[in-house]
């Protein structure tokens, strides 16, 4: 009779039974770009809130490791070094060998990949949870991948992984702690050496790794020119080393602008955005970094499609303005200036921007 009753347990009953199994060492995997990784941190926080005594390890892209070491809910951050191997199965083996000594009880794979799914299986992690595609048979728990519907935010999709463990996962804002050391480093940059503690900053990021997500450079140039007319506002243009060659097209001549493109580490960029009142940007990783440090954003989207538009990929949390059109060419400089003016007129923001 006992065996029969176990066989008749419903799926919710089986899920609850598994949720109370020991989960002392958890691995959360997201190994791609900045924005996608940051949008998983509310799920990591939900894991820690549900299992405060568990040790949570993040596996991330090597470029993101220094930044993500500042995540308070992560007990350890590991760099994904698979790229050193030429073949996918060698990459999976390499990763499995790295993971096995940690003896994880649970692995959550946020970005579906046959390499990652095979690696957690080869590492003999008892419970392996992820989306049921790309060698989903390697997983013990498969979550339907409904992200292409785009009917909710990416953060909410990621929280479904936590709920699939039978754990509560509230959709709450998430913030990095202050980057105090990096704040001090900013003042050593020649472009920011004379920055006063109370001087308001507006950061502008006119780039994207996807050319289809870039608002025209000549419009950024006009936007920056008009924002820089106010002498009580410091305009700072930010971007990565790979964007140095693009920045000249977006900079107006003779404007009082601090150009720190390619000069900042990710932690220093986080510190600058913490210090800034506002970020204006295309749909890109720095938008999500700004949201994660508490900065307001004006974000330009050239898509209204559910799978690629702001419903799924907009900044997480309150205090943001998204301007979305089917084409970025439909967004005017006047529209962006007005959005900036409205955001910075709110409490704790500078009073106004004029043309």
C-alpha positions as a LaTeX table, in Angstrom:
\begin{tabular}{lrrr}
\hline
Residue & $x$ (\AA) & $y$ (\AA) & $z$ (\AA) \\
\hline
Unk1 & 0.00 & 0.00 & 0.00 \\
Unk2 & 2.82 & 2.42 & 0.82 \\
Unk3 & 4.44 & 1.96 & $-2.58$ \\
Unk4 & 1.11 & 2.50 & $-4.31$ \\
Unk5 & 0.45 & 5.75 & $-2.44$ \\
Unk6 & 3.87 & 7.07 & $-3.43$ \\
Unk7 & 3.19 & 6.22 & $-7.06$ \\
Unk8 & $-0.07$ & 8.16 & $-6.91$ \\
Unk9 & 1.49 & 11.39 & $-5.69$ \\
Unk10 & 0.61 & 14.32 & $-7.85$ \\
Unk11 & 3.27 & 16.44 & $-9.55$ \\
Unk12 & 2.86 & 19.31 & $-6.99$ \\
Unk13 & 3.29 & 16.77 & $-4.18$ \\
Unk14 & 6.43 & 15.35 & $-5.78$ \\
Unk15 & 7.81 & 18.87 & $-6.26$ \\
Unk16 & 7.20 & 19.79 & $-2.63$ \\
Unk17 & 8.84 & 16.56 & $-1.49$ \\
Unk18 & 11.93 & 17.35 & $-3.54$ \\
Unk19 & 11.99 & 20.93 & $-2.22$ \\
Unk20 & 12.64 & 19.68 & 1.31 \\
Unk21 & 15.56 & 17.51 & 0.22 \\
Unk22 & 18.96 & 18.86 & 1.33 \\
Unk23 & 19.98 & 21.87 & $-0.72$ \\
Unk24 & 23.14 & 23.05 & 0.98 \\
Unk25 & 25.32 & 23.81 & $-2.05$ \\
Unk26 & 23.65 & 25.45 & $-5.03$ \\
Unk27 & 25.13 & 26.40 & $-8.39$ \\
Unk28 & 23.47 & 29.13 & $-10.47$ \\
Unk29 & 24.70 & 29.27 & $-14.06$ \\
Unk30 & 24.46 & 32.23 & $-16.44$ \\
Unk31 & 27.48 & 32.52 & $-18.67$ \\
Unk32 & 26.66 & 35.01 & $-21.42$ \\
Unk33 & 26.45 & 38.82 & $-21.54$ \\
Unk34 & 26.22 & 41.54 & $-18.92$ \\
Unk35 & 22.55 & 42.44 & $-19.20$ \\
Unk36 & 21.25 & 38.89 & $-19.32$ \\
Unk37 & 23.38 & 37.94 & $-16.31$ \\
Unk38 & 22.29 & 40.93 & $-14.23$ \\
Unk39 & 18.64 & 40.11 & $-14.86$ \\
Unk40 & 19.21 & 36.79 & $-13.06$ \\
Unk41 & 20.33 & 38.40 & $-9.81$ \\
Unk42 & 16.79 & 38.83 & $-8.41$ \\
Unk43 & 16.44 & 35.05 & $-8.80$ \\
Unk44 & 19.74 & 34.53 & $-6.96$ \\
Unk45 & 18.46 & 36.81 & $-4.19$ \\
Unk46 & 15.22 & 34.83 & $-4.02$ \\
Unk47 & 17.24 & 31.62 & $-3.64$ \\
Unk48 & 19.22 & 33.09 & $-0.76$ \\
Unk49 & 16.08 & 34.41 & 0.92 \\
Unk50 & 14.44 & 30.98 & 0.73 \\
Unk51 & 17.59 & 29.09 & 1.76 \\
Unk52 & 19.62 & 31.49 & 3.92 \\
Unk53 & 21.99 & 28.82 & 5.20 \\
Unk54 & 22.76 & 27.42 & 1.73 \\
Unk55 & 26.01 & 28.28 & $-0.05$ \\
Unk56 & 25.28 & 29.76 & $-3.47$ \\
Unk57 & 27.90 & 29.73 & $-6.23$ \\
Unk58 & 27.57 & 31.68 & $-9.47$ \\
Unk59 & 29.15 & 30.48 & $-12.72$ \\
Unk60 & 29.57 & 33.45 & $-15.04$ \\
Unk61 & 31.48 & 34.77 & $-18.04$ \\
Unk62 & 35.10 & 35.52 & $-17.04$ \\
Unk63 & 34.74 & 39.22 & $-17.95$ \\
Unk64 & 31.93 & 39.59 & $-15.41$ \\
Unk65 & 33.61 & 37.84 & $-12.48$ \\
Unk66 & 35.05 & 40.97 & $-10.75$ \\
Unk67 & 31.70 & 42.75 & $-10.89$ \\
Unk68 & 29.67 & 39.77 & $-9.68$ \\
Unk69 & 31.98 & 39.18 & $-6.76$ \\
Unk70 & 30.12 & 42.18 & $-5.29$ \\
Unk71 & 26.81 & 40.26 & $-5.23$ \\
Unk72 & 26.07 & 39.84 & $-1.51$ \\
Unk73 & 23.92 & 36.74 & $-1.99$ \\
Unk74 & 26.74 & 34.85 & $-3.73$ \\
Unk75 & 29.13 & 32.95 & $-1.49$ \\
Unk76 & 31.46 & 32.19 & $-4.40$ \\
Unk77 & 31.76 & 33.26 & $-8.05$ \\
Unk78 & 33.43 & 31.00 & $-10.62$ \\
Unk79 & 34.57 & 31.94 & $-14.12$ \\
Unk80 & 33.44 & 29.81 & $-17.03$ \\
Unk81 & 36.67 & 28.92 & $-18.82$ \\
Unk82 & 35.23 & 26.58 & $-21.46$ \\
Unk83 & 36.31 & 28.81 & $-24.36$ \\
Unk84 & 39.86 & 27.51 & $-24.07$ \\
Unk85 & 38.79 & 24.19 & $-25.62$ \\
Unk86 & 38.18 & 23.89 & $-29.40$ \\
Unk87 & 35.34 & 21.31 & $-29.38$ \\
Unk88 & 32.02 & 21.52 & $-27.55$ \\
Unk89 & 32.34 & 18.13 & $-25.84$ \\
Unk90 & 35.82 & 19.04 & $-24.61$ \\
Unk91 & 34.37 & 22.27 & $-23.22$ \\
Unk92 & 31.65 & 20.30 & $-21.42$ \\
Unk93 & 34.24 & 17.89 & $-19.98$ \\
Unk94 & 36.48 & 20.75 & $-18.86$ \\
Unk95 & 33.61 & 22.43 & $-17.06$ \\
Unk96 & 32.42 & 19.17 & $-15.48$ \\
Unk97 & 35.89 & 18.55 & $-14.07$ \\
Unk98 & 35.91 & 22.03 & $-12.59$ \\
Unk99 & 32.47 & 21.62 & $-11.01$ \\
Unk100 & 32.71 & 18.08 & $-9.65$ \\
Unk101 & 34.99 & 18.81 & $-6.63$ \\
Unk102 & 32.47 & 21.37 & $-5.30$ \\
Unk103 & 29.88 & 18.60 & $-4.78$ \\
Unk104 & 26.89 & 20.78 & $-5.57$ \\
Unk105 & 23.47 & 19.48 & $-4.55$ \\
Unk106 & 21.58 & 21.53 & $-7.14$ \\
Unk107 & 22.44 & 23.28 & $-10.40$ \\
Unk108 & 20.17 & 25.86 & $-12.04$ \\
Unk109 & 21.05 & 26.52 & $-15.67$ \\
Unk110 & 19.58 & 29.83 & $-16.77$ \\
Unk111 & 20.90 & 29.96 & $-20.36$ \\
Unk112 & 20.00 & 26.76 & $-22.25$ \\
Unk113 & 23.07 & 25.11 & $-23.76$ \\
Unk114 & 23.91 & 21.52 & $-24.56$ \\
Unk115 & 27.42 & 22.15 & $-23.23$ \\
Unk116 & 26.13 & 23.42 & $-19.88$ \\
Unk117 & 23.48 & 20.72 & $-19.60$ \\
Unk118 & 26.01 & 18.00 & $-20.41$ \\
Unk119 & 28.52 & 19.51 & $-17.96$ \\
Unk120 & 26.19 & 19.47 & $-14.93$ \\
Unk121 & 25.21 & 15.89 & $-15.82$ \\
Unk122 & 28.84 & 14.80 & $-16.16$ \\
Unk123 & 29.62 & 16.56 & $-12.88$ \\
Unk124 & 27.09 & 14.22 & $-11.20$ \\
Unk125 & 25.12 & 17.05 & $-9.60$ \\
Unk126 & 22.08 & 15.23 & $-8.16$ \\
Unk127 & 19.46 & 17.81 & $-9.09$ \\
Unk128 & 19.80 & 19.69 & $-12.38$ \\
Unk129 & 17.20 & 22.24 & $-13.32$ \\
Unk130 & 16.82 & 24.28 & $-16.50$ \\
Unk131 & 14.84 & 24.75 & $-19.67$ \\
Unk132 & 13.78 & 21.58 & $-21.47$ \\
Unk133 & 15.67 & 22.07 & $-24.73$ \\
Unk134 & 19.25 & 21.75 & $-26.05$ \\
Unk135 & 19.96 & 18.38 & $-24.48$ \\
Unk136 & 17.32 & 18.88 & $-21.84$ \\
Unk137 & 17.43 & 15.14 & $-21.15$ \\
Unk138 & 20.55 & 15.87 & $-19.07$ \\
Unk139 & 18.35 & 17.68 & $-16.56$ \\
Unk140 & 16.31 & 16.18 & $-13.74$ \\
Unk141 & 13.84 & 19.11 & $-13.71$ \\
Unk142 & 12.80 & 20.75 & $-16.97$ \\
Unk143 & 10.98 & 24.10 & $-17.06$ \\
Unk144 & 9.01 & 25.00 & $-20.19$ \\
Unk145 & 10.79 & 27.77 & $-22.08$ \\
Unk146 & 8.11 & 30.39 & $-22.76$ \\
Unk147 & 10.43 & 33.38 & $-23.07$ \\
Unk148 & 9.75 & 33.85 & $-26.79$ \\
Unk149 & 6.19 & 34.89 & $-25.86$ \\
Unk150 & 7.60 & 38.03 & $-24.24$ \\
Unk151 & 4.50 & 38.44 & $-22.09$ \\
Unk152 & 6.47 & 39.27 & $-18.93$ \\
Unk153 & 9.84 & 40.62 & $-17.87$ \\
Unk154 & 13.00 & 38.53 & $-18.19$ \\
Unk155 & 13.42 & 38.72 & $-14.39$ \\
Unk156 & 10.02 & 37.09 & $-13.92$ \\
Unk157 & 10.92 & 34.30 & $-16.32$ \\
Unk158 & 14.13 & 33.70 & $-14.37$ \\
Unk159 & 12.24 & 33.54 & $-11.09$ \\
Unk160 & 10.35 & 30.57 & $-12.51$ \\
Unk161 & 13.54 & 28.51 & $-12.13$ \\
Unk162 & 13.51 & 29.17 & $-8.39$ \\
Unk163 & 9.81 & 28.39 & $-8.10$ \\
Unk164 & 10.40 & 25.13 & $-9.97$ \\
Unk165 & 12.49 & 24.06 & $-6.97$ \\
Unk166 & 9.36 & 24.44 & $-4.85$ \\
Unk167 & 10.67 & 27.65 & $-3.29$ \\
Unk168 & 8.99 & 31.08 & $-3.01$ \\
Unk169 & 10.38 & 33.75 & $-5.30$ \\
Unk170 & 8.98 & 37.27 & $-5.10$ \\
Unk171 & 9.57 & 39.71 & $-7.97$ \\
Unk172 & 11.43 & 42.34 & $-5.96$ \\
Unk173 & 13.92 & 45.07 & $-6.94$ \\
Unk174 & 17.58 & 44.16 & $-6.49$ \\
Unk175 & 20.56 & 46.46 & $-5.85$ \\
Unk176 & 24.34 & 46.17 & $-5.65$ \\
Unk177 & 25.88 & 47.51 & $-2.43$ \\
Unk178 & 27.90 & 50.75 & $-2.73$ \\
Unk179 & 31.13 & 50.58 & $-4.73$ \\
Unk180 & 32.95 & 52.87 & $-2.31$ \\
Unk181 & 36.51 & 52.03 & $-3.34$ \\
Unk182 & 35.72 & 52.48 & $-7.02$ \\
Unk183 & 33.99 & 55.79 & $-6.25$ \\
Unk184 & 37.32 & 57.06 & $-4.98$ \\
Unk185 & 39.09 & 55.73 & $-8.09$ \\
Unk186 & 36.87 & 57.83 & $-10.36$ \\
Unk187 & 38.36 & 61.06 & $-9.05$ \\
Unk188 & 41.79 & 59.96 & $-10.26$ \\
Unk189 & 40.70 & 60.00 & $-13.90$ \\
Unk190 & 41.81 & 63.22 & $-15.64$ \\
Unk191 & 38.34 & 63.69 & $-17.12$ \\
Unk192 & 36.70 & 63.58 & $-13.67$ \\
Unk193 & 39.46 & 64.99 & $-11.48$ \\
Unk194 & 37.63 & 68.28 & $-10.88$ \\
Unk195 & 34.27 & 66.63 & $-10.23$ \\
Unk196 & 32.61 & 68.12 & $-7.15$ \\
Unk197 & 30.88 & 65.78 & $-4.69$ \\
Unk198 & 27.50 & 67.41 & $-5.20$ \\
Unk199 & 27.83 & 67.98 & $-8.94$ \\
Unk200 & 25.10 & 66.09 & $-10.82$ \\
Unk201 & 26.12 & 63.62 & $-13.51$ \\
Unk202 & 24.21 & 62.42 & $-16.53$ \\
Unk203 & 25.79 & 59.39 & $-18.18$ \\
Unk204 & 25.26 & 58.67 & $-21.87$ \\
Unk205 & 25.94 & 55.29 & $-23.47$ \\
Unk206 & 25.46 & 55.65 & $-27.25$ \\
Unk207 & 26.48 & 52.09 & $-28.13$ \\
Unk208 & 25.19 & 48.55 & $-28.49$ \\
Unk209 & 26.81 & 45.30 & $-29.56$ \\
Unk210 & 23.89 & 44.94 & $-32.00$ \\
Unk211 & 23.93 & 47.59 & $-34.76$ \\
Unk212 & 20.14 & 47.35 & $-35.04$ \\
Unk213 & 19.85 & 48.62 & $-31.46$ \\
Unk214 & 21.87 & 51.81 & $-32.02$ \\
Unk215 & 20.09 & 55.15 & $-32.17$ \\
Unk216 & 21.79 & 57.20 & $-34.92$ \\
Unk217 & 25.12 & 58.70 & $-33.81$ \\
Unk218 & 24.20 & 62.14 & $-35.15$ \\
Unk219 & 21.17 & 62.22 & $-32.84$ \\
Unk220 & 23.31 & 61.30 & $-29.85$ \\
Unk221 & 25.66 & 64.10 & $-30.88$ \\
Unk222 & 22.80 & 66.60 & $-30.87$ \\
Unk223 & 21.41 & 65.21 & $-27.61$ \\
Unk224 & 24.78 & 65.52 & $-25.86$ \\
Unk225 & 25.27 & 69.04 & $-27.23$ \\
Unk226 & 21.95 & 70.18 & $-25.80$ \\
Unk227 & 22.42 & 68.46 & $-22.46$ \\
Unk228 & 25.88 & 70.00 & $-22.10$ \\
Unk229 & 24.52 & 73.55 & $-22.42$ \\
Unk230 & 23.72 & 73.50 & $-18.72$ \\
Unk231 & 26.95 & 74.24 & $-16.89$ \\
Unk232 & 25.69 & 72.77 & $-13.60$ \\
Unk233 & 25.37 & 69.32 & $-15.17$ \\
Unk234 & 28.35 & 67.12 & $-16.01$ \\
Unk235 & 27.81 & 64.91 & $-19.04$ \\
Unk236 & 29.86 & 61.70 & $-19.06$ \\
Unk237 & 29.99 & 59.41 & $-22.09$ \\
Unk238 & 30.63 & 55.78 & $-21.14$ \\
Unk239 & 31.36 & 52.60 & $-23.05$ \\
Unk240 & 33.71 & 49.64 & $-23.29$ \\
Unk241 & 37.15 & 49.37 & $-24.91$ \\
Unk242 & 35.63 & 47.91 & $-28.07$ \\
Unk243 & 33.58 & 51.10 & $-28.52$ \\
Unk244 & 36.43 & 53.62 & $-28.58$ \\
Unk245 & 36.43 & 53.79 & $-32.37$ \\
Unk246 & 32.71 & 54.61 & $-32.47$ \\
Unk247 & 32.63 & 57.39 & $-29.90$ \\
Unk248 & 33.87 & 60.26 & $-32.08$ \\
Unk249 & 30.72 & 60.10 & $-34.22$ \\
Unk250 & 28.55 & 60.71 & $-31.15$ \\
Unk251 & 30.60 & 63.53 & $-29.58$ \\
Unk252 & 29.76 & 67.13 & $-30.47$ \\
Unk253 & 32.76 & 69.38 & $-31.15$ \\
Unk254 & 33.75 & 71.79 & $-28.39$ \\
Unk255 & 31.15 & 70.47 & $-25.95$ \\
Unk256 & 32.04 & 70.21 & $-22.27$ \\
Unk257 & 31.80 & 66.44 & $-22.04$ \\
Unk258 & 33.84 & 63.88 & $-20.09$ \\
Unk259 & 34.68 & 61.00 & $-22.42$ \\
Unk260 & 35.63 & 57.92 & $-20.39$ \\
Unk261 & 34.83 & 55.34 & $-23.07$ \\
Unk262 & 37.16 & 52.38 & $-22.65$ \\
Unk263 & 38.66 & 53.82 & $-19.46$ \\
Unk264 & 36.56 & 52.10 & $-16.78$ \\
Unk265 & 36.37 & 48.61 & $-15.37$ \\
Unk266 & 32.87 & 47.24 & $-14.90$ \\
Unk267 & 33.10 & 47.94 & $-11.17$ \\
Unk268 & 34.17 & 51.53 & $-11.89$ \\
Unk269 & 31.30 & 51.89 & $-14.36$ \\
Unk270 & 28.96 & 50.64 & $-11.65$ \\
Unk271 & 30.40 & 53.21 & $-9.25$ \\
Unk272 & 29.97 & 56.01 & $-11.78$ \\
Unk273 & 26.36 & 55.00 & $-12.45$ \\
Unk274 & 25.74 & 54.89 & $-8.70$ \\
Unk275 & 27.04 & 58.43 & $-8.61$ \\
Unk276 & 24.99 & 59.53 & $-11.66$ \\
Unk277 & 21.49 & 60.90 & $-11.58$ \\
Unk278 & 20.55 & 59.36 & $-14.89$ \\
Unk279 & 21.73 & 57.17 & $-17.78$ \\
Unk280 & 20.59 & 57.66 & $-21.38$ \\
Unk281 & 21.27 & 54.57 & $-23.46$ \\
Unk282 & 20.24 & 52.18 & $-26.16$ \\
Unk283 & 18.95 & 48.77 & $-25.11$ \\
Unk284 & 22.24 & 47.37 & $-23.76$ \\
Unk285 & 24.01 & 45.90 & $-20.74$ \\
Unk286 & 24.81 & 49.23 & $-19.00$ \\
Unk287 & 21.07 & 49.91 & $-18.74$ \\
Unk288 & 20.68 & 46.89 & $-16.48$ \\
Unk289 & 23.81 & 47.79 & $-14.55$ \\
Unk290 & 22.38 & 51.28 & $-13.96$ \\
Unk291 & 19.11 & 49.79 & $-12.72$ \\
Unk292 & 21.05 & 47.41 & $-10.46$ \\
Unk293 & 22.89 & 50.28 & $-8.76$ \\
Unk294 & 19.79 & 52.45 & $-8.34$ \\
Unk295 & 20.26 & 54.93 & $-11.20$ \\
Unk296 & 17.35 & 56.09 & $-13.30$ \\
Unk297 & 17.46 & 55.45 & $-17.03$ \\
Unk298 & 16.05 & 56.69 & $-20.31$ \\
Unk299 & 16.23 & 53.72 & $-22.66$ \\
Unk300 & 15.73 & 53.76 & $-26.43$ \\
Unk301 & 14.24 & 50.64 & $-28.00$ \\
Unk302 & 13.96 & 50.03 & $-31.73$ \\
Unk303 & 11.56 & 47.14 & $-31.25$ \\
Unk304 & 8.06 & 46.70 & $-29.94$ \\
Unk305 & 8.01 & 42.95 & $-30.57$ \\
Unk306 & 7.20 & 41.03 & $-27.35$ \\
Unk307 & 10.27 & 38.79 & $-27.53$ \\
Unk308 & 12.77 & 41.62 & $-28.08$ \\
Unk309 & 10.99 & 44.71 & $-26.79$ \\
Unk310 & 10.86 & 46.47 & $-23.43$ \\
Unk311 & 8.15 & 44.32 & $-21.84$ \\
Unk312 & 10.74 & 41.57 & $-21.56$ \\
Unk313 & 14.04 & 43.47 & $-21.75$ \\
Unk314 & 13.39 & 46.87 & $-20.21$ \\
Unk315 & 15.19 & 47.99 & $-17.04$ \\
Unk316 & 13.97 & 46.20 & $-13.92$ \\
Unk317 & 12.36 & 48.24 & $-11.18$ \\
Unk318 & 10.86 & 51.72 & $-10.85$ \\
Unk319 & 12.31 & 55.05 & $-11.95$ \\
Unk320 & 12.87 & 54.42 & $-15.64$ \\
Unk321 & 11.52 & 55.78 & $-18.92$ \\
Unk322 & 11.44 & 53.60 & $-22.00$ \\
Unk323 & 10.94 & 55.08 & $-25.46$ \\
Unk324 & 10.06 & 52.27 & $-27.84$ \\
Unk325 & 9.29 & 52.48 & $-31.54$ \\
Unk326 & 9.32 & 49.87 & $-34.32$ \\
Unk327 & 12.39 & 51.71 & $-35.64$ \\
Unk328 & 14.93 & 53.77 & $-33.70$ \\
Unk329 & 14.83 & 56.32 & $-36.53$ \\
Unk330 & 11.34 & 57.27 & $-35.30$ \\
Unk331 & 12.70 & 58.56 & $-31.96$ \\
Unk332 & 13.52 & 62.27 & $-32.02$ \\
Unk333 & 16.06 & 64.20 & $-29.97$ \\
Unk334 & 13.26 & 66.39 & $-28.61$ \\
Unk335 & 11.50 & 63.29 & $-27.30$ \\
Unk336 & 14.60 & 62.11 & $-25.44$ \\
Unk337 & 15.28 & 65.58 & $-24.02$ \\
Unk338 & 11.74 & 65.71 & $-22.69$ \\
Unk339 & 12.09 & 62.28 & $-21.09$ \\
Unk340 & 15.32 & 63.39 & $-19.39$ \\
Unk341 & 13.67 & 66.58 & $-18.18$ \\
Unk342 & 10.74 & 64.68 & $-16.67$ \\
Unk343 & 12.93 & 62.13 & $-14.88$ \\
Unk344 & 15.34 & 64.60 & $-13.33$ \\
Unk345 & 12.50 & 66.82 & $-12.12$ \\
Unk346 & 11.45 & 64.11 & $-9.68$ \\
Unk347 & 12.55 & 64.19 & $-6.01$ \\
Unk348 & 16.28 & 63.84 & $-5.36$ \\
Unk349 & 17.08 & 64.76 & $-8.93$ \\
Unk350 & 18.47 & 67.98 & $-10.38$ \\
Unk351 & 15.89 & 70.61 & $-11.16$ \\
Unk352 & 15.84 & 70.91 & $-14.90$ \\
Unk353 & 17.50 & 70.61 & $-18.27$ \\
Unk354 & 16.86 & 73.26 & $-20.87$ \\
Unk355 & 17.69 & 73.33 & $-24.55$ \\
\hline
\end{tabular}
